[in-house]
Amino acid sequence: VTKVKRGNFFPVPNTDSAILHIENISKKFFSHFNENNFFKIVRAGFSKKRKKLSSNLSEIYGKEKIQKIFSDLKIEENKRAEKLPLEKWSEIAKLLNH
């Protein structure tokens, strides 16, 4: 939606932040996994600008686990968080919550 300049925070972080708008999502969407865990995964996926999604998630969940999930879900290893459709995010969340 918009960027939030790092100078708006104290202490000042090293990078700017962003406000994301997620649409077409309802409570029913979370019937197979925990809503809080889903957003933890999304935050991790977007945590470092200009990094691959797999790299961001690997920092929290481990490289081997993320490589297997990406392989199982047929997600390109070079995929960036902003290019992943909501359905794939839900599939990742289901696998990471087991």
N, C-alpha and C positions, 0 to 999 in steps of 0.2 A: 504494500500500500504506500509506504513512505519510508524514508531513511530517518534515523534519529542520530544526530551528530554526537560523537563521543564527548564533546564538551558539555552536554546536558546532564552528565552523570558525575558523581563524586564518590570515590576517587575516579579520575578520568581513565577509562579503559584504553587499550591500544587500538581498538577499531570502532567504527560506527556500528550501530544496530539497525535492525529493520523491523517493521511491523508487517506481518503476513496476514492475508485474508484467506481463510479456508472456507469454501462454500460447498453446498450440496452434501452436508453431513448432518446426521441426526443421531439421537440416542440409540436408535436401532443399529446404526453403524457399529456401535461398540458391543454388540451382543456376544461376540466371540473372543473378546479381549478387553483388558482394563483400559479405560479412558485415560487415566493418568499415565500409565505406561506408554500408551500410544504417543502422547504428547512429549514424553521424555525421549522417545525414539526420534520424533520429528525434530525436537530441539537439538539432539545430538547430530542428526543428519545435516542440519543447517549451521552447525556450530562454527565452522571455519570456512570463511569465504574462499572461493576458488579452489576448494579441495573436492576430490571425488567423494561421493556418498559412502562408498565402501571404506575409504580411509577414515572418515569421520566416525562411522559406526564401529569400525574395528578398534578404535581407541577405547571404547567402553565395553564392547561385547567380545572382543578377540578376533583376530584376523581369520583364523581357520573357520570359526563359526559363521562369520559374515560371508566368506568365500563360498561356503557350502550353501547358505541361504540364497545368495545371488545365483549360483549355479542351478539350484533346484527351481527357482522362480524365473529362470531365463532372463535375468537382469544383467545388462552389460556392466562389466567391472568399472568402466570409465564413466558411468552415468553420474550426473550431478543431481543433487537433491531437488532442485527446482524443475527438473525435467521428468521426474517420476510421477506417474498418475496416482491418484488417491487409492485406487484399487490395489496397486503394488505396495503402497505404504501399509495398507491393512493386512496384506499377506505377510509382510515382514514382521509386523506387530504380532500376528498370530504365532509365528514361528519363534520369535524371541520371548514370548510369554509362556512358552512350554518348558 
